[in-house]
Amino acid sequence: MKTASQTSVVITPAIVVIILVSAAVLFIGLTGKKVPLLSNLRVDIVLLVLLGMTICILGGIGRVAAQNAWTHPLAILASIIGVAILVITLAVFAGWKLPLIHGDQQALIAIAILIGAKVIDSLIHYLLARSL
């Protein structure tokens, strides 16, 4: 018999709203639109990372913990992607030079892509757990 944590929906309305807000932050950061509080790429990066962490808390890490699936390959992949996001964020603020990322705008794009990869990873993990 499956527990409630295994059958719960992975994409909730709250996560959809957070994804839409994240897309808006990304759009503002990439286009350079003048929006109060969001007219700085570093603020956009921090906000995008915080929104991504919120998505992870609501739709990913909680299910992994509830199922005690820390050693599942998709959970390990999600952890590696999460660490990469944090390293990119730290590099932006510490002034480190990373390969393929040559500025704050490219860091914003890389973080958005990695957050998208984590969402896809979480969906795959959910679908695999549901089919068992």
FENCOR-V825647 format. One record per pair of residues at least 24 apart in sequence whose C-alpha atoms are under 6 Angstrom apart, sorted by the first residue. I is the first residue (numbers start at 0). J is the second residue. D is the distance in whole Angstrom. If there is no record, write none. Layout:
I_J_D, I_J_D
This chain:
9_58_5, 14_54_6, 21_47_6, 44_107_6, 59_121_6, 77_117_6, 84_110_6
